[in-house]
Amino acid sequence: MPTEDDFRRLGAGLHGDPFAVLGPHVDADGRTRVRALLPLAASVQALCGDPADGRVVEMASRGHGVFEGELPSRQPYRLRARWPDGPAIEFHDPYRFGPLLGELD
């Protein structure tokens, strides 16, 4: 489980392993949680499943620009962020796909 220090370092751009905190993670209790770093967003939602009839999960602010929500399962999802003075934008969470470079890269 990430700590307040993890969120603070993410918000400051100083975290050494953002994939360890951001994106989907299965907790010890078996629940799938997703975390995203969107420091200027007013609100964030996870859009689960098929875009036509998928479920919308409200994500709560954890501070330092980090939002977190519980997904119904580890399924594909997109994010929708609302900005204070702008439109809502839907996009794929880049942390959903995991790191692409290995240790030697």
ABEGO torsion letter per residue (X at the ends): XBBAAAAAAAAAGABABAAAABEBBBBAAGBBBBBBBBAABABBBBBBEBAAABBBBBBBBAEGGBBBBBBABBBBBBBBBBBAABBBBBBBBAAAAEBABBAAX
